[in-house]
Amino acid sequence: MPRLLERLDAEASPVLSGTDLTACPAGAVDALLGERLLKELAPLEELSSCDCAVDGCYRTIQRDGAKAWAFCANGIAAPLEMDPEHLRQFRVEVVAFCQKLREANKLDGDAITEFTRTVCFLGRIHIGDRHVPVVLARCLRPRSAQSALFEIRGRLNEKPVIILTPTPRSLDLHILHHFQADGLVLAAVSHLLTNPGKLALDRQKLESLLCPARPTSSKAVVVRLDVGKSLCYFRGAEVKLSKMPFDVLVLLAREAVTGPGWVSRDRIFETCWHDDWEKDVAPEDSQIAKMVSEIRKALRASGGISSEEARSLVRSKSKVGYRLSLHPEQTEVL
């Protein structure tokens, strides 16, 4: 299921190869085929030959009974024996995925409706006394998010609306602010799954996103961020931050409130340096480390804490990312 979700978010017409599914448990592919979430494009028994890239070289693949061989197009490299299972191709059936998501979470109301190739109305979910619309938005990127917002708002003129994305999306902070102001609540299916096989979502998490718990006392809030006004307060004292460190801190704070806590370096780079990200400019750890250092320095200056306390508050972990070490009720993002 993780690979399926990733591919749903990567391509408008998602396709998986046998290699993509090698890590799946035994029988998982057959189960997905049986549920019609996958459709095999070229059944293995019908595949006699095809062309593909192997080890960076363009090769022709030929079947010989139970074996498969990859022949180099220029005849220089020796043939390679391949696992025929890796040659299989599967299309992810988006409509079937939407239908299963609707049924597993008991959505009702109007039928599934495709707004665009990547935006689909799933139905409505009962949260408390509300009947909230749910939309699946795939391939959401900084440059496509605004048009997705307009499309959803043109079809659903009500608040709130739950926008499910297959995997977590890193969007520019001003776009996130527009979504929030329009009553669009973003949530990743991969973060909400309680039963991946059945696509069942955690309703308590959904309810907490719609009705975030407010602290009973303002003293409980350690970090408060007002995105619209670009203001930051630490233990009641204003923190002076320039735009880029502020954007990074907002991302860490949002994750502390709604997610598992850790934010990868790639996600920080994609969100806060999205123009470079769109140009495929490789992120440099030193850029992010400098922003985090400025955040820690500003928190020390305003809160009178030590360097060790600042490092404990904004933690880093090699090959994982960064984390704001606060409980959800201690963090507020407006």
C-alpha positions in Angstrom: 0.0 0.0 0.0 2.8 2.6 0.7 4.1 2.2 -2.9 0.6 2.5 -4.3 0.0 5.7 -2.3 3.4 7.1 -3.4 2.6 6.4 -7.1 -0.9 7.9 -6.8 0.8 11.1 -5.7 3.6 11.0 -8.3 1.6 10.5 -11.5 -1.8 11.6 -12.9 -2.0 8.1 -14.6 -0.1 6.0 -12.1 1.7 2.8 -13.2 3.6 0.3 -11.0 6.2 -2.2 -12.2 7.0 -5.6 -10.8 10.2 -4.2 -9.3 8.1 -1.5 -7.4 6.2 -4.3 -5.8 9.0 -6.7 -4.8 8.9 -5.6 -1.2 5.2 -6.4 -0.9 4.2 -9.3 1.3 3.4 -12.6 -0.4 -0.1 -12.5 -1.9 -0.4 -8.7 -1.7 -0.3 -8.1 -5.4 -2.9 -10.8 -6.1 -5.1 -9.3 -3.4 -4.8 -5.8 -5.0 -5.6 -7.4 -8.4 -8.6 -9.2 -6.9 -9.9 -6.0 -5.4 -9.4 -4.3 -8.8 -7.1 -1.6 -7.3 -4.5 -2.8 -9.8 -4.9 -3.9 -13.4 -2.1 -5.8 -15.1 -1.2 -4.1 -18.4 0.6 -7.1 -19.9 -0.1 -10.4 -18.1 3.2 -12.3 -17.5 2.1 -15.4 -19.5 1.4 -13.2 -22.5 4.7 -11.3 -22.4 7.1 -12.5 -25.1 9.3 -9.5 -25.5 9.6 -5.8 -24.5 12.1 -3.0 -24.3 13.3 -1.3 -21.2 16.3 0.3 -19.5 18.4 -2.1 -17.3 21.5 -0.9 -15.4 21.3 2.4 -17.3 21.5 0.6 -20.7 18.6 0.3 -23.2 17.9 -3.4 -23.6 15.4 -5.7 -25.3 13.8 -8.3 -23.0 12.9 -11.7 -24.3 11.1 -14.5 -22.5 12.3 -18.1 -22.8 9.8 -20.3 -21.0 10.2 -19.5 -17.3 13.3 -17.4 -17.9 13.8 -13.8 -19.1 16.9 -12.3 -20.8 17.9 -8.7 -21.3 19.9 -8.2 -24.5 21.9 -5.0 -25.0 20.7 -3.0 -28.0 24.2 -2.6 -29.4 25.2 -6.2 -28.8 28.3 -5.2 -26.7 27.2 -6.2 -23.2 26.5 -9.8 -22.3 22.8 -10.9 -21.9 21.5 -10.6 -18.3 19.1 -13.1 -16.8 16.2 -11.4 -15.1 13.3 -12.3 -12.8 10.2 -12.4 -15.0 8.1 -11.0 -12.1 10.1 -7.7 -12.4 8.8 -7.3 -16.0 5.1 -7.1 -15.0 3.3 -3.7 -15.4 0.3 -2.6 -13.4 -2.0 0.4 -13.7 -3.4 1.8 -10.4 -7.1 2.1 -10.8 -7.8 5.5 -9.3 -11.6 5.2 -9.4 -11.5 1.8 -7.7 -9.2 3.3 -5.0 -11.6 6.2 -4.4 -14.5 3.8 -4.2 -12.7 1.6 -1.6 -11.7 4.7 0.4 -15.4 5.8 0.4 -16.7 2.4 1.4 -14.1 1.7 4.1 -14.8 5.0 5.8 -18.6 5.0 5.3 -18.8 8.1 3.3 -22.2 9.0 1.9 -23.9 11.8 0.0 -23.4 12.5 -3.7 -21.6 9.9 -5.8 -17.8 10.0 -6.5 -17.2 12.8 -8.9 -14.0 13.7 -10.8 -13.5 17.4 -10.6 -10.2 17.1 -12.6 -7.8 14.3 -13.5 -6.2 14.6 -10.0 -9.0 16.0 -7.8 -12.0 13.8 -7.0 -15.0 14.3 -4.6 -15.3 11.1 -2.5 -18.5 11.9 -0.4 -19.3 13.2 3.0 -18.1 11.9 6.5 -20.0 12.3 9.8 -17.7 14.1 12.3 -19.7 14.9 15.5 -22.8 16.7 14.3 -21.3 17.8 11.0 -21.5 16.2 7.5 -18.1 17.2 6.1 -17.2 16.9 2.3 -14.1 14.8 1.6 -12.0 15.3 -1.5 -9.0 13.3 -2.8 -6.3 15.6 -4.3 -3.4 13.8 -6.0 -0.1 15.2 -7.3 -0.6 18.4 -5.3 2.4 20.6 -5.9 3.2 24.3 -5.1 2.3 25.2 -8.7 -0.9 23.2 -9.0 -2.3 23.8 -5.5 -3.8 27.1 -6.2 -5.8 25.8 -9.2 -6.9 22.8 -7.1 -8.1 25.2 -4.5 -10.2 27.2 -7.0 -11.6 24.0 -8.5 -12.7 22.7 -5.1 -14.1 26.1 -4.1 -16.0 26.3 -7.4 -17.7 23.0 -6.7 -18.1 23.0 -2.9 -19.1 26.4 -1.4 -19.0 25.4 2.2 -16.6 25.0 5.2 -14.8 22.9 6.2 -13.7 20.5 3.5 -11.3 17.7 4.1 -8.6 17.4 1.4 -7.0 14.0 1.5 -3.7 13.6 -0.2 -2.2 10.1 -0.6 1.1 11.1 1.0 2.2 14.2 3.0 2.5 17.3 0.7 5.0 20.1 1.2 3.4 23.3 0.0 4.5 26.9 0.2 3.4 28.5 3.5 1.3 31.2 1.8 -0.6 28.5 -0.1 -1.2 26.6 3.2 -2.5 29.9 4.6 -5.0 30.2 1.7 -6.2 26.7 2.2 -6.6 27.3 6.0 -8.5 30.6 5.3 -10.8 28.9 2.9 -11.7 26.1 5.4 -9.8 23.4 3.5 -8.2 20.9 5.9 -5.2 19.0 4.4 -4.6 15.5 5.7 -2.4 12.6 4.3 -4.0 9.2 3.9 -0.7 7.6 4.8 -0.7 9.3 8.2 -4.3 8.5 8.9 -4.5 4.8 8.0 -5.4 2.5 10.9 -5.9 -0.6 8.6 -3.8 -0.1 5.4 -5.4 -3.2 3.7 -8.9 -1.8 4.1 -8.0 1.9 3.7 -9.7 2.7 7.0 -8.8 6.1 8.4 -8.4 7.2 12.0 -11.6 9.2 12.8 -10.1 10.6 16.0 -7.2 12.2 14.1 -9.7 13.6 11.5 -11.8 15.1 14.2 -8.7 16.6 15.9 -7.8 18.2 12.6 -11.3 19.7 12.2 -11.5 20.7 15.9 -8.0 21.2 17.2 -7.8 21.2 21.0 -7.3 24.6 22.5 -5.2 24.9 25.6 -7.2 25.9 28.7 -4.6 28.5 29.6 -2.5 30.7 27.5 0.5 29.7 29.7 0.3 26.2 28.3 1.3 27.5 24.9 5.1 27.5 24.5 5.3 28.5 20.9 2.6 30.6 19.1 2.9 31.5 15.5 0.7 33.8 13.5 1.3 33.0 9.9 -0.8 35.8 8.4 1.1 38.5 10.4 4.5 36.6 10.4 4.7 36.8 14.2 6.3 34.4 16.6 6.0 34.2 20.4 8.0 31.9 22.7 6.7 31.7 26.3 4.8 34.9 25.7 7.9 36.9 24.4 8.1 38.0 20.8 10.8 36.2 18.7 12.5 38.2 16.0 12.9 36.0 12.9 13.5 36.7 9.3 11.3 35.2 6.6 13.1 31.9 5.9 13.7 30.8 9.5 10.1 31.8 10.3 8.9 29.5 7.4 11.0 26.6 8.7 9.7 27.0 12.2 6.1 27.1 11.0 6.6 23.8 9.1 8.1 22.2 12.3 5.3 23.6 14.4 2.6 22.3 12.1 4.1 18.9 12.2 4.3 19.0 16.0 0.6 19.7 16.1 -0.8 17.3 13.5 1.9 14.8 12.4 4.4 12.3 13.8 6.9 15.1 14.6 9.9 14.7 12.4 10.3 16.7 9.2 12.8 15.5 6.6 15.4 17.8 5.1 13.9 17.2 1.6 10.4 18.3 2.9 11.8 21.5 4.4 13.7 22.3 1.2 10.6 21.6 -1.0 8.4 23.8 1.2 10.7 26.7 2.0 12.9 26.7 -1.2 10.1 25.5 -3.5 11.4 27.6 -6.5 14.7 25.8 -6.4 13.0 22.5 -5.8 10.9 22.9 -9.0 14.2 23.5 -10.9 15.7 20.2 -9.5 18.4 22.1 -7.6 19.8 19.7 -5.1 19.3 20.7 -1.4 22.3 21.5 0.7 22.2 20.5 4.4 24.2 23.6 5.3 21.3 25.9 4.1 18.8 24.2 6.4 21.2 23.9 9.2 21.9 27.6 9.0 18.1 28.4 9.3 17.7 26.0 12.3 20.7 27.7 14.0 19.0 31.1 13.5 15.8 29.7 15.0 17.7 28.4 18.1 19.6 31.6 18.5 16.3 33.7 18.3 14.6 31.4 20.9 17.6 31.8 23.2 17.5 35.6 22.9 13.8 35.9 23.6 13.3 33.1 26.1 16.5 33.4 28.0 17.3 29.7 27.6 20.7 28.0 27.2 22.2 26.6 24.0 21.6 23.1 25.3 17.9 23.9 25.9 17.5 25.4 22.5 19.1 22.3 20.9 16.7 20.1 22.9 13.7 22.3 21.8 14.6 22.1 18.1 16.1 18.7 17.6 18.0 17.3 14.7 18.7 13.6 13.8 21.0 12.4 11.1 19.2 11.0 8.0 15.9 11.8 9.6 15.4 15.6 9.8 14.3 18.1 12.4 11.7 18.2 15.1 10.1 20.8 17.4 10.0 18.9 20.8 6.7 20.2 22.1 3.3 18.5 22.7 0.5 19.5 20.4 -1.2 21.6 23.2 2.1 23.5 23.6 2.1 24.7 20.0 -0.3 27.0 18.3 -0.3 28.0 14.6 -2.8 30.6 13.6 
